[in-house]
Amino acid sequence: MFRSIPETVAMIDKFLYSKSLIYRGSRHILFFACMVFLFSLVLSGQHPNESFWKMWVLTFVNALFFFSYALITIFLLIPEFLLKSKVAWFILLFVLVGFGLSALKLVTSSTIFYASIAPQNIPETGIMNLRFIIANTKDMSFIVAVLCIAKYVKDYLYTERIRKRLEAQTREDQKKLLSSQFDPHFLFNTINNLYALSLLDPSKTKNVIHRMKIVLNYIIDESQKELVDIEQEISLVENYIQLEKLRYGKRLKVKFDTMLTKNAVRIPPMILFILVENCFKHGSSLDAGVPWIEISVKAGPGNIHISTSNSKPKPIPGSEHEKQVGKGLGNLKKRLALLYKTDGFSLNIQNEEQVYKVELELKEAIEYPQQTYR
């Protein structure tokens, strides 16, 4: 059964980056086998009269020393000395290990690369002399350095992918957290009003329960989406207003004007709701007189303009409410900064003595991070 492209990519990604012993060992063995095979082909091309098997054995023995040098450097010398700022010790041990392995390689495989590939470079005294060992150490060190760079470039790319994935996840979590912050007192007050209504006029409870269901379903389900139709948000606010009117009765004056055109830009969920909720929470709920709220929504292609204003009761100095005013709008501003580019929105607040007004303009340039595999 064929796997889907995302599943295949995920499997390859796991093979390349997983730190489990089985995957890491498999990567090293596969890389070693590929290098031996490729260099065996090169050696066979230079010596067509020799069998490929002989060239493979020569290359395999020689590669064991190269890879041993690379593994010792990558997994022992670099972590234990270089990364701990013991540079002098790292250089000394790196040279000594290279010199020792080079001498051992020339003892066990005196006819490999030098005798087979470039016999003209071998001195008459043979390859086991100090000058040739130093030259061989230099060549081995260069190849090991290339392997170390390749390994740490891979690690850097993996770390960057993890960092970007965590940033995207953090942003997503922040957006969900900020979008889910609504006043729990709304639910408490609505249940209390519903209970009172069931005693005074049971025939109206069905309509209230229906509106309450719409609001709660939206907050639980629709608020998790990236974008919703502006009509959905308006419907949510209309039901929310009707529920809030249970608390205030006829003394609350609400004016709600909408002007929508076809193909109006969509909106992140809960944006309009939070603005309207703010009018009730910090305006009407504290006004013992005749509170009023005015809401205006104008939406067209590429632009949404929202305006909310409410009567403002005189604050009590030092009260807990005075400290909390603006917290909801502060969270909203943080959320907008996560969703939009710098010029993708504007939020203006006018805090006057008797009126609190908020104007929000939204544009289409929403920035959603791309998901990555890992």
C-alpha positions in Angstrom: 0.0 0.0 0.0 1.4 3.4 -1.1 2.0 6.0 1.5 0.8 9.6 1.0 3.4 12.3 0.2 3.2 13.9 3.7 3.7 10.4 5.3 6.7 9.8 3.1 8.2 13.1 3.8 7.7 12.6 7.5 9.4 9.2 7.4 12.4 10.6 5.5 12.5 13.5 8.0 12.5 11.1 10.9 15.3 9.0 9.3 17.4 12.1 8.8 16.9 13.9 12.1 15.8 11.3 14.8 18.3 10.9 17.6 17.3 7.4 18.5 20.1 4.8 18.3 18.5 2.8 15.5 18.0 5.8 13.2 21.3 7.4 14.0 23.2 4.1 13.4 21.3 3.4 10.2 22.2 6.9 8.9 25.9 6.4 9.6 26.0 2.9 8.1 24.2 4.1 5.0 26.5 7.1 4.6 29.6 5.0 5.1 28.4 2.4 2.6 27.6 5.1 0.0 31.0 6.7 0.4 32.9 3.4 0.1 30.9 2.5 -3.0 31.5 5.8 -4.7 35.3 5.9 -4.0 35.5 2.2 -5.1 34.0 3.2 -8.4 36.6 6.0 -8.7 39.4 3.6 -7.9 38.1 1.0 -10.3 38.0 3.6 -13.1 41.7 4.4 -12.5 42.6 0.7 -12.4 40.4 -1.0 -15.0 42.6 -4.2 -14.9 41.8 -4.7 -11.2 38.6 -6.3 -9.9 36.0 -4.1 -8.4 35.9 -6.3 -5.3 39.6 -5.7 -4.6 39.1 -2.0 -5.0 36.1 -2.1 -2.6 38.1 -4.0 0.1 41.0 -1.4 -0.2 38.6 1.5 0.1 36.6 -0.1 2.9 39.7 -0.6 5.1 40.9 2.9 4.3 37.5 4.4 5.1 37.4 2.8 8.5 40.2 5.1 9.6 38.7 8.2 8.1 35.3 7.6 9.7 36.8 6.6 13.0 38.7 9.9 13.1 35.5 11.8 12.2 33.4 10.0 14.9 36.0 10.6 17.6 36.2 14.2 16.6 32.4 14.9 16.3 31.2 12.9 19.3 34.1 13.2 21.7 36.6 15.9 21.0 34.2 18.7 20.0 31.6 18.2 22.8 34.2 17.5 25.6 36.8 20.1 24.7 35.9 22.6 21.9 32.4 23.4 23.1 33.7 23.7 26.7 36.2 26.4 25.5 39.2 24.0 26.0 40.6 25.0 22.6 44.2 24.2 23.2 43.4 20.7 24.4 41.1 20.2 21.5 43.8 21.1 18.9 46.4 19.0 20.7 44.2 15.9 20.9 42.8 16.4 17.4 46.4 16.4 16.0 47.5 13.4 18.1 44.5 11.3 17.2 45.0 12.1 13.5 48.7 11.3 13.7 48.1 8.0 15.5 45.3 6.9 13.2 47.3 8.0 10.1 50.3 5.9 11.2 48.1 2.9 12.0 46.4 3.2 8.6 49.6 3.3 6.8 50.8 0.2 8.7 47.7 -1.8 8.0 47.0 -0.6 4.4 50.2 0.5 2.8 49.0 0.0 -0.7 45.6 1.7 -0.5 45.1 5.2 -1.8 48.7 6.2 -2.2 50.0 3.1 -3.8 46.9 2.5 -5.9 45.9 6.1 -6.9 49.2 8.0 -7.0 52.1 5.6 -6.7 54.5 8.3 -8.2 54.1 10.2 -4.9 55.5 7.4 -2.7 59.1 7.9 -1.8 61.8 5.2 -2.3 62.0 4.7 1.5 58.3 3.7 1.5 55.3 5.4 3.1 56.2 4.7 6.7 58.3 7.8 7.3 57.5 11.0 9.4 57.0 13.3 6.4 54.5 10.9 4.8 52.6 10.3 8.0 52.3 14.1 8.5 51.1 14.6 5.0 48.6 11.8 5.4 47.4 13.3 8.7 46.9 16.6 6.9 44.7 14.9 4.3 42.7 13.0 6.8 42.2 16.1 8.9 40.8 18.0 5.9 38.3 15.3 5.1 37.3 15.0 8.8 36.8 18.8 8.9 34.5 18.6 5.9 32.5 15.8 7.6 32.3 17.9 10.9 31.1 20.9 9.0 28.4 18.8 7.2 27.3 17.3 10.5 26.9 20.7 12.3 25.2 22.3 9.3 22.7 19.5 9.5 22.3 20.1 13.2 21.9 23.8 12.6 19.2 23.3 10.0 17.4 20.9 12.3 17.6 23.3 15.2 16.2 26.1 13.0 13.3 24.0 12.0 12.5 23.1 15.6 12.8 26.8 16.6 10.5 27.9 13.8 8.0 25.2 14.6 8.0 26.2 18.3 7.6 29.9 17.3 4.6 29.0 15.1 3.1 26.8 17.8 3.6 29.5 20.4 2.0 32.1 18.2 -0.9 29.7 17.6 -1.3 29.0 21.3 -1.2 32.8 22.0 -3.9 33.5 19.4 -6.1 30.7 20.8 -5.6 31.9 24.4 -6.3 35.5 23.6 -9.3 34.7 21.4 -10.8 32.5 24.2 -10.7 35.2 26.9 -14.3 36.3 27.4 -15.9 37.4 30.7 -17.2 34.3 32.6 -19.6 36.7 34.4 -21.6 36.7 31.2 -22.4 33.0 31.5 -23.1 33.3 35.3 -25.4 36.3 34.8 -27.2 34.6 31.9 -27.9 31.5 33.9 -29.2 33.6 36.8 -31.5 35.6 34.4 -32.6 32.4 32.8 -33.6 31.0 36.2 -35.5 34.1 37.0 -37.2 34.1 33.6 -38.3 30.5 34.1 -40.1 31.6 37.2 -41.7 34.7 35.8 -42.4 33.9 32.2 -41.5 30.2 31.3 -42.7 30.7 27.7 -39.7 32.8 26.9 -37.0 30.5 28.3 -36.9 28.4 25.0 -35.8 31.5 23.0 -33.2 32.4 25.6 -31.8 28.9 25.7 -31.6 28.9 21.9 -29.6 32.1 21.9 -27.3 30.9 24.7 -26.6 27.7 22.7 -25.6 29.8 19.7 -23.2 31.9 21.7 -21.6 29.0 23.5 -21.3 26.9 20.3 -19.6 29.8 18.6 -17.1 30.4 21.5 -16.3 26.7 21.7 -16.1 25.7 18.0 -16.0 28.7 15.7 -13.4 30.6 17.8 -10.8 27.9 17.0 -10.9 28.7 13.3 -8.5 31.1 11.7 -11.1 33.1 9.9 -14.9 33.3 9.8 -17.5 35.2 7.8 -18.3 38.6 9.1 -22.0 37.7 9.1 -21.2 34.9 11.6 -19.6 37.3 14.0 -22.5 39.7 13.7 -25.0 37.0 14.4 -23.0 36.0 17.5 -23.1 39.7 18.7 -26.8 40.0 18.1 -27.6 37.0 20.2 -25.2 38.1 22.9 -26.9 41.5 23.0 -30.3 39.9 23.4 -29.0 37.8 26.3 -27.5 40.9 28.0 -30.8 42.8 27.6 -32.3 40.3 30.1 -30.2 42.0 32.7 -30.9 45.6 31.9 -34.5 45.5 30.5 -35.7 48.6 28.7 -33.3 51.0 30.3 -30.4 49.8 28.1 -30.3 51.5 24.7 -28.4 49.6 22.0 -27.9 50.8 18.4 -26.3 48.3 16.0 -25.7 49.3 12.4 -24.1 47.1 9.8 -23.2 47.8 6.2 -21.8 44.8 4.3 -21.0 44.5 0.6 -20.6 41.3 -1.4 -17.2 39.5 -1.1 -16.5 41.3 2.2 -13.2 40.3 3.8 -13.4 37.6 6.4 -12.5 38.3 10.1 -10.6 36.5 12.8 -13.2 35.1 15.3 -14.2 36.8 18.5 -12.8 40.2 17.4 -16.2 42.0 17.2 -17.4 40.0 20.2 -14.6 41.2 22.4 -15.2 44.9 21.5 -18.9 44.6 22.2 -18.3 42.6 25.4 -16.0 45.4 26.5 -18.9 47.9 26.2 -21.0 45.9 28.6 -18.3 44.9 31.0 -16.8 48.4 31.5 -19.8 50.5 30.6 -23.3 49.3 31.0 -22.7 46.9 33.9 -21.5 49.8 36.1 -24.0 52.4 35.0 -27.0 52.5 37.3 -28.8 55.1 35.1 -29.7 54.7 31.4 -26.7 53.1 29.7 -26.3 53.1 26.0 -24.1 51.3 23.4 -23.6 52.1 19.8 -22.0 49.6 17.4 -21.2 50.1 13.7 -19.7 47.5 11.3 -18.8 48.4 7.7 -17.2 45.7 5.6 -16.2 45.5 2.0 -13.5 43.9 -0.1 -10.2 44.2 1.7 -11.4 46.3 4.6 -13.5 46.1 7.8 -14.2 49.1 10.0 -15.7 48.5 13.4 -16.7 51.3 15.8 -18.1 50.7 19.3 -18.9 53.4 21.9 -20.7 53.2 25.2 -21.7 55.5 28.1 -19.1 55.6 30.8 -20.0 55.8 34.4 -17.8 57.8 36.7 -15.1 55.5 38.0 -14.4 55.0 41.7 -10.8 55.9 42.4 -8.7 52.9 43.5 -11.4 50.4 42.7 -10.5 47.0 41.3 -12.5 47.7 38.2 -10.5 50.8 37.4 -7.4 48.7 37.4 -8.9 46.1 35.1 -10.2 48.6 32.5 -8.4 48.1 29.2 -7.1 44.6 29.9 -9.4 43.0 27.4 -8.5 45.5 24.7 -4.8 45.0 25.6 -5.2 41.3 24.9 -7.0 42.1 21.7 -4.2 44.4 20.5 -1.6 41.6 21.3 -3.7 39.2 19.2 -4.0 41.6 16.3 -0.3 42.0 16.4 0.1 38.3 16.0 -2.4 38.0 13.2 -1.6 41.0 11.1 1.3 42.9 9.6 2.2 46.2 11.1 0.1 48.2 8.7 -2.6 45.5 8.6 -4.7 47.0 11.3 -5.3 50.2 13.3 -6.8 50.3 16.8 -7.8 53.7 18.2 -9.2 54.2 21.7 -10.9 57.4 22.8 -11.3 57.5 26.6 -13.3 60.6 27.4 -15.1 61.6 30.6 -18.5 60.2 29.7 -17.9 58.2 26.5 -15.6 55.3 25.8 -15.0 54.7 22.0 -13.0 52.2 20.1 -12.4 52.2 16.4 -10.8 49.2 14.7 -9.8 48.9 11.0 -8.8 45.5 9.6 -7.2 44.7 6.3 -6.5 41.5 4.5 -2.8 41.0 5.1 -3.0 38.3 7.8 0.2 36.5 8.6 -0.3 32.8 9.3 2.9 30.8 9.9 3.4 27.8 7.6 3.4 24.4 9.2 6.5 22.3 9.0 7.0 18.6 9.5 8.7 17.2 12.6 
